[in-house]
């Protein structure tokens, strides 16, 4: 997995790792990548996710994964950005020789910390939902919208008339369609 990590040649000389399973799971609007293995290299999962994103976006073909695993054919790690660490979650660790028995106080502290984080996230979600809802009341000038659409290569139809102001929901739909085209 040398091509799927941030190299640390001072401390690491063996880049072979056992990966027991790697799975992409549809989870609502998102994809969840689960990887099970015995030890991971520095930023290995972020590199794996970065390459999978490149494949998913169509910027690399799926066979790039096998090609990158062949370190004899590809002796240098290609240049690609690491995946953002914020959505990555270390879900579980298992040790055959260790049985974790946390104290009640440690679990209570962890519970309270996680509940506070959840509350803060809910507040932020409510604030952003409120702001998005308020956007629905805005309008944009028709000429500004036409200029922006022209920049995106999706000019408004010739002779289009109507009120000087376009409701944001209608303008948003046109802008999103233009950026996806």
Secondary structure, DSSP 8 states (H G I E B T S, - for coil): -GGGS---TTT------EEEEEEEEEETTEEEEEEEEE---TTHHHHHHHHHHHHHTTSS-TTHHHHHH-TTT--S--------STT--------TT------HHHHHHHHHHHHHHHHHHHHHHHHHHHHHHHHTT-EEEHHHHHHHHHHTT----TT----SEEEHHHHHHHHHHHHH-
